[in-house]
Amino acid sequence: MAPRGGPPLHVHHSQDETIHVLKGRYKVRIGEDLFVLEEGGFAYLPAGIPHAFLNLTDAPGEVIVVYVPGGGHHFYAEMGPLARAEKPDRAAIAAVFAKHGMTLLGGPLSLD
């Protein structure tokens, strides 16, 4: 995960998601609740609940992300190049979210 990076607010319609923090410190939003996860922390992001997370550090972070049912790797294969673009195309990003059963609801979390 890029320094101070993370996915924007979104919802999965049919997949539960979990994140396990290996490296970094993360702000996590699940519904209206905010949490901070330290290294070793874990969060469950159920289908149908809006969520986002953000690496709060100035260094690259590492997380394990699991989708149930699986298939998240297809999403990341398509999203990676779009997210790393110099000027990310929000419409193209939203289309990839939709293709993979998710809806983009807003921007990324803030650092404060």
N, C-alpha and C positions, 0 to 999 in steps of 0.2 A: 504494500500500500504506500503510495507516494506520501512524502511529508505533507502534513496538513491536508491530506486528500481522503476521499471516501465517496460513496455513492450518494446521489441526491435522494430526497424524500420520495419513496415509492411504495407500492404495495404489490405483493404477489397474490394472485387470485387462486392458485391451486397448489402452491408449494410452501412448505414450512422452510425456514432458513435458520441455521445456527452459525454463530461465529465464535471462534476460540482464539484469543489473543496470544500469539507467541512472542511478539516483539512490538513494543510501542505502548501507547496509552491512548485509549479511545473514548470519545463521547458517543453515546448510543441513545437514539430516540426510538422508543417502542410505543406506538400510540401517542399519548400526550406526556408520557413519562420519560425523563432523562436520567441517564446513568453514566458513570465513568468506569471503564474496565481497565484494570492494570494487566501486566503480563500474567498469563495464567487464567485470566477472566474468561467467562463464557456467557453468551446471551442466546436466548431462544426468541426467534422472530416469527410468530405464527402467521399462516396465510390469512389474508383479509385484514391485517393490522398494518397501517402505515409505519414505516421505519426508515432509519438512515443511521450511518455511523461515520465518524471522522477521526483520523489519526491526528492526535493533538501535538505530536512531536515534530521537531525539525529534521528528523531522520526517517528513512524508509521504515515502515512497519511490516509485520508479518502476521497474517491471520489465516486460519483454516476456515473456509466457508463451506457448509454442506447444505444442499437442497434435498428435500424429501417431498415427492419423489425426485430422483436424480435428473440430470441433464443440464445442470448449471454450466458445465464446461462449454456447451455450445453457445450460451449467452456470452460468456467471457471471450470466446474466440472472435465473436463479432464486435463486441463492445470495445475491446482493447485498442484497436487502431483508432476508433472514433474518440475515445477518451484521451488518447495521447496526442491528438491533433493540436496544432498550434492554436487554432480557433475552433473548438468543438462545435459541431452543428447540432443544436438542441433538437431540431425536428428529426434528424437522422437518429439521434440517441433515443428519443421517444419512440420511434418506429421499431427499433431493436427491442426495447423494453416490451412493447405491445406484442411483437412477434413471439416473445418468450413468456407470455402470460402475465405480464406485469404492467402497471400503469405508473408513469412518472407523475408525481404530484407536486413537486416543488424543487427548490434548489438544495444545495448541500447545507449541512449544519454549519453554524458559525463557531468560531473559536471561543467566544465568551459564554 
